[in-house]
Amino acid sequence: MTTETEIRRRPDGSIDTAFYMAKGRAARSAQAEKLGRSVWKRLMQPLKTRISFQKAPESAAHSH
């Protein structure tokens, strides 16, 4: 494959625009996912500290 400084070309010598468009979409998608995860974590953090699940007392779990 080519190095980062070389331009990828089609067999006819023109620039492989489809390759660069796909590469850009992949980079944009990865960045959007990273941002989404970051925002989600920031939104959920306050809820995690407020919501706590308490275990039922042992006596209540075994009584019928």
MODELLER restraints for C-alpha pairs under 7 A, 6 or more apart:
rsr = mdl.restraints
at = mdl.atoms
rsr.add(forms.Gaussian(group=physical.xy_distance, feature=features.Distance(at['CA:2:A'], at['CA:8:A']), mean=6.73, stdev=0.5))
rsr.add(forms.Gaussian(group=physical.xy_distance, feature=features.Distance(at['CA:8:A'], at['CA:15:A']), mean=6.15, stdev=0.5))
rsr.add(forms.Gaussian(group=physical.xy_distance, feature=features.Distance(at['CA:8:A'], at['CA:16:A']), mean=5.77, stdev=0.5))
rsr.add(forms.Gaussian(group=physical.xy_distance, feature=features.Distance(at['CA:9:A'], at['CA:15:A']), mean=4.36, stdev=0.5))
rsr.add(forms.Gaussian(group=physical.xy_distance, feature=features.Distance(at['CA:9:A'], at['CA:16:A']), mean=4.76, stdev=0.5))
rsr.add(forms.Gaussian(group=physical.xy_distance, feature=features.Distance(at['CA:10:A'], at['CA:16:A']), mean=5.32, stdev=0.5))
